[in-house]
Amino acid sequence: MSKPPLGFVPEPLVLPLSSILPSRKTPEGLLASRKFKQITASIEAVGLIEPLSVGKPNREGQHILLDGHTRLVALKQLGFDKAPCLVATDDESYTYNNRINRLSSIQEHLMIRRAVERGVTPEKLAKALDVDISHIIKKLNLLEGICPEAAELLRDQTFSANLGAVLRKLKPTRQVECVELMVSANNITVAYAQALVAATPSNLLVGETKPKKMTGVSADQMAKMEREMGNLHEQFKLAEQTYGQDILNLVLAKGYLAKLMANEAILRHLTRNHPDVLNEFDSIVRMVALDK
């Protein structure tokens, strides 16, 4: 089998910034944005990590910039006159970041920890990312006190660095239960985690001591919240077990109803005698997605 053609020249080329032509206008307010400040701080601290992406040169030796417009502006602001560039071998002119998979929070944690193990100080990382050093420390210690099962459930998720401090108040079994609830509800936030901690029985807390009393919540309300949270977890478990079969049944039912609605005799009968049923059948058949 022949190898597929490469989309870029394998080795980056160092090109003068004057020979790189932006393919779109610089957005208003870019210089004051947090993203621009982070990129500028990163280039100042460790240099340009990701080369610019440019097209093949034209007759005048100019290259159209395909990706890296913000980096190009930052380089010019910092006084650079050259930059490493990947030269595309095709004529595609879309933004390559459109299809990029963003790092999950745990991937960020692992990258920061690996950098520190290799001798990069948290202070230098904070300067490179233009964030407070406390933010780097939180990400560095993100999984401290988190059981492996809970960490695995969070592996592909993006969440606040403060979430770890909340989950550390729970024992491992309760950590897994709470993370499963958050992932199932698609609500991986510190506020939701704090509510789960508040609704957790004392025997499932580290040290078996309840957190500070929540303002406006009585002991009876807390006990009720604990029971309801336990019931909610059981309901999620039951729904998870039958979800696949339920979806299959709904797909089959939708297909069957579509065939019934295509029968003119049945359609006339429903229109005359059961218009309410006809409306329900019609709404089911017209559903684009089963979760709507």
Secondary structure, 3 states (H helix, E strand, C coil): CCCCCCCECCCCEEEEHHHEECCCCCCCCHHHCHHHHHHHHHHHHHCCCCCEEECCCCCCCCEEEEECHHHHHHHHHCCCCEEEEEEECCCCCCCHHHHCCCCCHHHHHHHHHHHHHCCCCHHHHHHHHCCCHHHHHHHHCCCCCCCHHHHHHCCCCCCCCCHHHHHCCECHHHHHHHHHHHHHCCCCCHHHHHHHHHCCCHHHEHHHCCCCCCCCCCHHHHHHHHHHHHHHHHHHHHHHHHHHHHHHHHHHHHHHHHHHHCCHHHHHHHHHHCHHHHHHHHHHHCCCCCCC
